[in-house]
């Protein structure tokens, strides 16, 4: 456990003496002769710890007198969340309690809470008096050394990559990859794909991935869909394949053949001969999800198209690996044949157009959807797909511009981790997460979000939001694994307007180092260092 001192006092109110003492770093031990802050009667203080943290708060209280020694703690990913009453703008105690009372006896040193937060408000009772020595954040963030490296001549791009990596790191919890540190602690199989892409650019091995795949498989009763969502069972197969390709070891697929075959059989049963699908639930992501009561025909049509195209991507990967390990691919081939009998014109969702492109439909219409509105319509969950699809059209310069604007805007709004979802239009006339309310402006946290993440329930640290790392590594730094042996890569940097890009890509067989620098004549010189066992094509 690490203890992080607050960087500043955002606000305080009531009879508070020597509030500045709370910013002095003192030894974390109760004593008689301490610099402390006195809270008398109804009062409060709001701390900013400077960055998103996973954990709780450690409070060293010297004296408690009066009728009550109970205080209220409110953890928040934004200042406004710490100031909200439960129920206001969807402020909740769902999943990880963040608003509760604790007892602070005299000469006490207690640690409270397990959630995601950057800010903490402590409310003191009307009939109490407290002499508080120190308040720290108690951080349980993963601390393994990062083996990967990504650096460019653009400080903003470097900050985006650093923030995305920290976002994923916070969600490596208890041996698994969590959804979001203040939200439910479930393993969501679809979320794992962008998280796997991120994790393997940072570390040579991430045991949480295999653990999460095992857990998802072992807790799925036969004949049911993982997480209750048909597409998540399909995602599981793709995630297993990504994991096996990483190490060039397919024993996990051999061990899981019955699970693969069961999922393939369930999928085939939901597809007619002409490619029409009848899944009990269509779901790609929340922004494109058509639900009962919706009257958005574009959404309904795009979601059905997305189911088809994403399945084509996944089933094509299954066929390739079945070929490689020598399994009968008849069922998988029949699924792909049926799906291929349907063609769709994507109407408005970038992530769906991206899946169409990555499944082979590189049409002018899909490019129009991907480019329309620039960053409008990006989604933190599926941006890896969107950027990869745009790269199929050679739009490397445009992609870098979108990354800078989209993720840069979150940073401007105070983000130290990337969010469950974000729309650049939310930023118009909004105050940042580290600000007290500003009259006439929108609250970027409490006033936005949608679907299951409205208002303050919206997670501002979500593992899938690290997905931009996968694109930066594979397309900007240009290191991409090919083949099945885990040791074959292509190196093809696209540095656009950057002066240089350099990085380290960790593999189970050693690190690949790339340095690409723009020359005076505009050409790019690329240098690669690698272990002898790694082949570059």
C-alpha positions in Angstrom: 0.0 0.0 0.0 1.3 3.5 -0.9 0.2 6.6 0.8 -0.3 9.8 -1.3 -0.5 13.2 0.3 -3.0 15.7 -1.0 -1.8 18.2 -3.5 -4.2 20.9 -2.6 -7.3 21.8 -0.6 -10.1 22.4 -3.1 -12.6 23.9 -0.6 -13.4 24.0 3.0 -16.2 25.5 5.1 -17.1 26.0 8.8 -15.0 26.5 11.9 -11.7 25.2 10.6 -8.4 26.2 12.1 -4.9 25.8 10.4 -6.3 24.0 7.3 -2.9 24.4 5.6 -1.4 21.9 8.0 -3.2 19.2 6.1 -0.8 19.8 3.2 2.3 19.4 5.2 3.9 16.0 4.8 4.3 14.5 8.3 5.3 11.1 9.6 2.4 8.7 9.5 2.3 8.1 13.2 0.0 9.5 15.9 1.8 11.6 18.5 1.0 14.3 21.1 3.1 17.1 19.6 1.7 17.3 16.1 0.8 20.0 13.6 -2.9 19.3 13.2 -6.1 21.0 11.9 -9.0 21.6 14.1 -12.6 21.1 12.9 -15.2 22.4 15.3 -18.9 21.9 14.7 -20.5 21.5 11.3 -17.6 21.8 8.7 -16.0 20.1 5.8 -12.9 19.9 3.7 -12.3 18.7 0.1 -8.9 17.3 -0.9 -7.4 16.9 -4.4 -4.8 14.1 -4.6 -3.7 15.1 -8.0 -4.5 12.0 -10.0 -7.0 9.1 -10.1 -6.3 6.6 -7.4 -7.5 3.1 -6.6 -8.0 2.5 -2.9 -9.2 4.5 0.0 -8.3 7.1 2.6 -6.0 6.9 5.6 -6.9 9.4 8.4 -4.8 10.1 11.4 -6.9 11.7 14.1 -5.3 13.0 17.3 -8.3 14.1 19.4 -12.1 13.7 19.2 -14.3 15.5 21.7 -17.9 16.4 21.9 -21.0 14.3 21.5 -20.1 12.6 18.1 -17.0 11.2 16.6 -18.6 10.1 13.3 -17.6 11.8 10.1 -18.9 11.4 6.5 -16.5 10.5 3.7 -17.4 11.2 0.0 -14.9 9.9 -2.6 -15.2 11.4 -6.1 -13.7 11.1 -9.5 -14.6 14.8 -9.9 -14.9 17.6 -7.4 -18.6 17.8 -8.2 -19.1 14.1 -7.4 -17.7 14.6 -3.9 -20.2 17.5 -3.3 -23.2 15.5 -4.5 -25.8 13.9 -2.3 -26.7 10.3 -3.2 -29.3 10.3 -6.0 -28.3 13.7 -7.3 -27.3 13.4 -10.9 -27.1 9.7 -10.4 -24.6 9.8 -7.6 -24.5 6.2 -6.2 -23.0 3.8 -3.9 -23.2 1.1 -6.6 -20.6 -1.6 -6.6 -17.9 0.2 -4.5 -19.3 2.4 -1.7 -18.0 5.9 -1.9 -20.3 7.8 0.4 -20.5 6.6 4.0 -19.9 7.4 7.7 -16.9 6.3 9.8 -15.9 6.7 13.4 -12.7 8.7 14.2 -11.8 8.0 17.8 -8.9 9.9 19.5 -5.4 8.6 18.7 -6.7 6.7 15.7 -5.1 5.7 12.5 -7.7 4.2 10.1 -8.0 3.3 6.5 -11.4 3.5 4.9 -12.9 2.7 1.4 -12.0 0.7 -1.7 -13.0 2.6 -4.8 -11.8 4.9 -7.7 -11.3 8.5 -6.8 -9.1 11.6 -7.1 -11.0 13.8 -4.6 -12.2 13.3 -1.1 -14.7 15.3 1.0 -14.8 14.9 4.8 -17.9 16.3 6.6 -17.6 16.8 10.4 -20.7 16.8 12.6 -22.3 19.7 14.3 -21.7 18.4 17.8 -18.1 17.3 17.5 -14.6 18.6 17.7 -11.7 16.9 15.8 -7.9 17.5 15.7 -6.8 15.8 12.5 -3.1 15.3 11.8 -3.0 13.9 8.3 -5.3 12.7 5.5 -3.7 10.5 2.8 -4.9 8.5 -0.1 -4.2 4.8 0.5 -3.3 3.6 -3.0 -3.3 -0.1 -4.0 -2.2 0.6 -7.6 -0.3 -2.1 -9.5 3.5 -1.3 -9.4 5.2 -3.8 -11.7 7.8 -2.1 -13.9 6.6 -1.3 -17.4 8.7 -2.8 -20.1 7.2 -1.0 -23.0 8.1 2.5 -24.1 6.5 4.9 -26.5 7.9 8.4 -27.1 7.5 11.0 -29.9 8.5 14.5 -30.6 4.9 15.5 -29.6 4.5 16.0 -25.8 0.7 15.8 -26.0 0.8 12.4 -27.8 3.3 11.2 -25.1 0.9 12.4 -22.4 -2.0 10.6 -24.0 -0.1 7.3 -24.1 1.1 7.7 -20.5 -2.5 8.4 -19.3 -3.9 5.4 -21.3 -1.2 3.1 -19.8 -2.0 4.4 -16.2 -5.7 3.8 -16.9 -5.1 0.1 -17.7 -2.7 -0.3 -14.8 -5.4 0.9 -12.3 -7.7 -1.8 -13.6 -5.3 -4.7 -13.1 -6.9 -5.9 -9.9 -6.8 -9.1 -7.7 -5.4 -11.1 -10.6 -8.0 -10.1 -13.1 -8.9 -7.1 -15.4 -11.7 -5.2 -13.9 -14.4 -3.1 -15.7 -13.7 0.2 -13.8 -12.3 0.7 -10.3 -15.3 2.6 -9.0 -17.8 0.4 -10.8 -18.7 -3.3 -10.8 -15.8 -5.6 -10.3 -16.9 -8.0 -13.0 -14.8 -9.5 -15.8 -16.5 -8.3 -19.0 -15.2 -10.5 -21.9 -15.8 -7.9 -24.6 -13.9 -5.2 -22.7 -10.9 -7.5 -22.6 -10.0 -7.2 -26.3 -8.8 -3.5 -26.2 -7.3 -4.2 -22.8 -5.3 -7.1 -24.2 -4.1 -4.9 -27.0 -3.0 -2.3 -24.5 -1.5 -4.7 -22.0 0.8 -6.5 -24.4 2.4 -3.2 -25.5 3.3 -2.5 -21.8 4.4 -5.9 -20.5 5.8 -9.2 -21.9 3.2 -11.1 -19.9 0.1 -10.1 -18.1 -1.2 -13.1 -16.0 -4.5 -11.2 -15.4 -5.4 -11.9 -19.1 -5.2 -15.7 -18.8 -6.9 -15.6 -15.4 -9.8 -13.5 -16.8 -10.2 -15.8 -19.8 -10.2 -18.9 -17.5 -12.7 -17.3 -15.1 -15.1 -16.3 -18.0 -14.9 -19.9 -19.4 -15.2 -21.7 -16.1 -18.2 -19.7 -14.8 -20.2 -20.1 -18.0 -22.7 -22.9 -17.7 -22.9 -25.0 -20.9 -25.4 -23.6 -23.4 -25.3 -20.0 -22.1 -23.7 -16.9 -23.3 -20.8 -15.3 -21.5 -21.9 -12.3 -19.4 -25.4 -13.1 -20.8 -24.4 -11.4 -24.2 -24.0 -13.6 -27.3 -21.3 -11.4 -28.8 -19.2 -11.7 -25.6 -18.9 -15.5 -26.2 -17.6 -14.6 -29.6 -15.2 -12.0 -28.1 -13.9 -14.7 -25.8 -12.8 -16.8 -28.7 -11.0 -13.8 -30.3 -9.3 -13.0 -27.0 -8.1 -16.5 -26.5 -6.6 -16.5 -30.0 -4.9 -13.1 -29.4 -3.4 -14.6 -26.2 -2.2 -17.8 -27.9 -0.7 -15.9 -30.8 1.3 -13.8 -28.4 3.2 -16.8 -27.1 3.1 -19.0 -30.2 1.5 -21.6 -27.9 -1.9 -23.0 -28.8 -2.3 -25.6 -26.0 -5.0 -23.3 -24.4 -7.0 -23.6 -27.6 -6.6 -27.3 -27.7 -7.7 -27.5 -24.1 -10.7 -25.3 -24.8 -11.7 -27.0 -28.1 -15.0 -28.2 -26.6 -15.8 -24.6 -25.4 -15.0 -23.2 -28.9 -17.1 -25.8 -30.6 -20.0 -25.2 -28.2 -19.9 -21.5 -28.9 -19.7 -22.0 -32.6 -22.7 -24.3 -32.5 -24.7 -21.8 -30.5 -23.8 -19.0 -33.0 -24.7 -21.2 -36.0 -28.1 -21.9 -34.6 -28.9 -18.2 -34.6 -28.1 -17.6 -38.3 -30.4 -18.5 -41.2 -29.1 -19.8 -44.5 -29.4 -16.3 -46.0 -27.3 -14.7 -43.2 -30.2 -13.3 -41.2 -29.4 -13.4 -37.5 -31.8 -14.0 -34.6 -29.7 -13.6 -31.5 -31.6 -13.2 -28.2 -29.6 -9.9 -27.7 -27.8 -7.8 -30.3 -25.0 -5.8 -28.6 -21.8 -4.3 -29.9 -21.5 -1.3 -27.5 -23.7 1.1 -25.6 -23.7 4.0 -28.1 -24.9 1.8 -31.0 -27.2 -0.3 -28.9 -30.9 -0.4 -30.0 -33.2 -1.2 -27.1 -36.9 -1.6 -26.6 -38.6 1.7 -27.0 -36.0 3.2 -29.3 -37.3 4.8 -32.5 -33.9 5.2 -34.2 -34.0 3.1 -37.3 -30.4 4.0 -38.2 -29.3 2.5 -34.8 -31.4 -0.6 -35.3 -30.0 -1.3 -38.7 -26.4 -0.5 -37.8 -26.4 -2.7 -34.8 -27.6 -5.7 -36.8 -24.9 -4.9 -39.4 -22.3 -4.7 -36.6 -23.3 -8.1 -35.3 -22.7 -9.6 -38.8 -19.4 -7.8 -39.5 -17.8 -8.3 -36.0 -18.7 -12.0 -36.2 -17.0 -12.2 -39.6 -13.8 -10.8 -38.1 -13.9 -13.2 -35.2 -15.0 -16.3 -37.1 -12.3 -15.6 -39.8 -9.7 -15.7 -37.0 -11.2 -18.9 -35.6 -10.9 -20.5 -39.1 -7.3 -19.4 -39.4 -6.3 -20.9 -36.1 -8.3 -24.1 -36.6 -6.4 -24.5 -39.9 -3.1 -24.0 -38.0 -3.8 -26.5 -35.2 -5.6 -29.0 -37.5 -9.1 -28.8 -36.2 -12.2 -29.4 -38.3 -13.4 -25.9 -39.4 -16.7 -27.0 -41.0 -19.0 -25.2 -38.5 -16.9 -22.0 -38.5 -16.8 -22.0 -42.3 -20.6 -22.5 -42.5 -21.1 -19.5 -40.2 -18.8 -17.3 -42.3 -20.5 -18.4 -45.5 -24.0 -17.6 -44.2 -22.9 -14.2 -42.8 -21.2 -13.3 -46.1 -24.6 -13.6 -47.9 -25.7 -10.4 -46.2 -24.5 -6.9 -47.1 -25.3 -3.7 -45.3 -24.9 0.0 -45.9 -23.7 1.5 -42.6 -25.8 4.5 -41.7 -24.0 6.5 -39.0 -21.9 4.7 -36.4 -18.2 4.8 -36.9 -17.5 1.7 -34.9 -19.9 -0.3 -37.1 -18.3 1.1 -40.3 -14.9 0.2 -38.9 -16.0 -3.4 -38.4 -17.3 -3.5 -41.9 -14.0 -2.3 -43.2 -11.9 -4.7 -41.1 -14.1 -7.6 -42.3 -13.2 -6.7 -45.9 -15.8 -4.1 -47.0 -13.5 -1.2 -47.8 -16.1 0.9 -49.5 -16.3 4.6 -50.1 -19.5 4.8 -48.0 -17.7 3.3 -45.0 -14.9 5.8 -45.3 -17.5 8.6 -45.4 -19.1 7.4 -42.1 -15.6 7.0 -40.5 -14.6 10.6 -41.4 -17.9 12.4 -40.9 -17.7 14.9 -38.1 -14.1 14.1 -37.3 -13.9 13.2 -33.6 -17.7 13.2 -33.2 -18.8 9.6 -32.8 -15.6 8.2 -31.4 -16.0 5.8 -28.5 -13.3 5.0 -26.0 -14.2 1.3 -26.1 -13.8 0.8 -29.9 -11.4 3.5 -31.1 -8.8 0.9 -31.8 -11.2 -0.5 -34.5 -12.0 2.9 -35.8 -8.4 4.0 -36.1 -7.3 0.7 -37.6 -10.1 0.9 -40.2 -9.1 4.5 -41.2 -5.5 3.2 -41.5 -6.8 0.9 -44.2 -7.5 4.0 -46.3 -4.1 5.5 -45.5 -5.5 8.2 -43.2 -2.6 8.3 -40.8 -2.4 12.1 -40.5 -6.1 12.4 -39.9 -6.0 9.7 -37.2 -3.3 11.5 -35.3 -5.3 14.7 -35.4 -8.3 12.8 -34.1 -6.3 11.3 -31.2 -4.9 14.7 -30.2 -8.3 16.3 -30.2 -10.3 13.6 -28.6 -8.0 12.4 -25.8 -6.4 15.9 -25.5 -9.8 17.3 -24.7 -10.2 14.9 -21.8 -6.8 16.0 -20.5 -7.9 19.6 -20.8 -10.9 18.8 -18.7 -8.6 17.4 -15.9 -8.5 13.7 -16.8 -5.6 11.7 -15.3 -7.2 8.5 -16.6 -9.5 8.0 -19.6 -13.2 7.7 -19.3 -15.8 5.0 -19.9 -17.1 7.1 -22.8 -16.6 10.7 -24.1 -18.1 12.9 -26.7 -16.2 16.0 -27.7 -19.5 17.9 -27.8 -19.8 17.5 -24.0 -16.8 19.7 -23.6 -18.6 22.8 -25.0 -19.1 25.3 -22.1 -18.1 22.7 -19.5 -15.9 23.2 -16.4 -13.2 20.6 -15.7 -13.4 17.8 -13.1 -11.0 19.5 -10.7 -13.0 22.7 -10.5 -15.8 23.8 -8.1 -19.1 24.5 -10.0 -18.9 27.5 -12.3 -22.1 29.4 -12.8 -23.4 29.2 -16.4 -21.2 26.2 -17.3 -22.0 22.5 -17.5 -20.6 19.9 -15.2 -18.6 17.6 -17.4 -19.2 14.7 -15.0 -22.6 15.1 -13.6 -24.4 16.6 -16.6 -23.3 14.0 -19.2 -23.0 10.3 -19.9 -25.8 8.1 -21.1 -27.2 4.5 -21.1 -25.9 2.7 -18.0 -23.4 5.4 -17.2 -25.4 8.6 -16.7 -24.2 11.4 -14.5 -21.9 10.6 -11.6 -22.2 6.9 -12.2 -20.1 7.5 -15.3 -16.7 5.9 -14.7 -13.7 8.2 -15.3 -11.2 5.3 -15.2 -12.3 2.5 -17.5 -9.9 -0.2 -18.7 -11.2 -0.3 -22.3 -10.4 3.4 -22.6 -6.7 2.5 -22.9 -7.3 1.2 -26.4 -5.5 4.0 -28.1 -2.2 2.4 -27.0 -2.8 -0.5 -29.3 -3.1 1.8 -32.3 -0.1 4.0 -31.3 2.1 0.8 -31.0 0.9 -1.0 -34.1 0.6 1.9 -36.5 2.6 4.9 -35.3 5.6 3.0 -33.8 4.6 0.4 -36.4 5.3 -2.9 -34.6 2.7 -5.5 -35.4 2.8 -9.3 -34.8 2.1 -11.4 -37.8 1.8 -15.2 -38.3 1.3 -17.7 -35.5 4.7 -18.4 -34.0 4.8 -15.3 -31.7 8.2 -14.4 -33.1 7.4 -12.8 -36.4 6.7 -9.1 -36.7 6.4 -6.4 -39.3 7.8 -2.9 -38.6 6.3 -0.1 -40.5 6.1 3.3 -38.6 3.8 6.0 -39.8 5.1 9.1 -38.1 3.1 11.7 -40.1 4.0 15.2 -38.8 6.2 13.9 -36.0 9.9 14.5 -35.9 10.5 11.1 -34.5 9.0 8.1 -32.7 10.8 5.6 -30.6 9.6 2.7 -28.5 10.1 -0.7 -27.0 7.6 -3.5 -27.6 8.0 -6.3 -25.1 7.5 -9.8 -26.2 7.8 -13.1 -24.3 11.0 -13.7 -26.3 12.7 -10.3 -25.7 12.2 -6.6 -26.5 11.9 -5.1 -30.0 13.3 -1.5 -30.1 12.3 0.9 -32.9 13.6 4.4 -33.6 12.1 6.2 -36.6 13.3 9.7 -37.4 12.3 12.1 -40.2 15.2 13.2 -42.3 15.9 16.6 -43.9 14.5 15.4 -47.2 11.3 14.2 -45.6 12.1 10.5 -45.7 12.0 8.4 -42.6 15.0 6.4 -41.3 14.0 3.4 -39.2 16.4 1.5 -36.9 15.3 -1.8 -35.3 17.0 -3.7 -32.5 15.7 -7.2 -31.6 16.6 -10.6 -30.2 18.0 -13.0 -32.7 15.0 -15.3 -32.4 12.6 -12.5 -33.5 12.0 -12.2 -37.3 11.1 -8.9 -38.9 9.3 -9.1 -42.3 
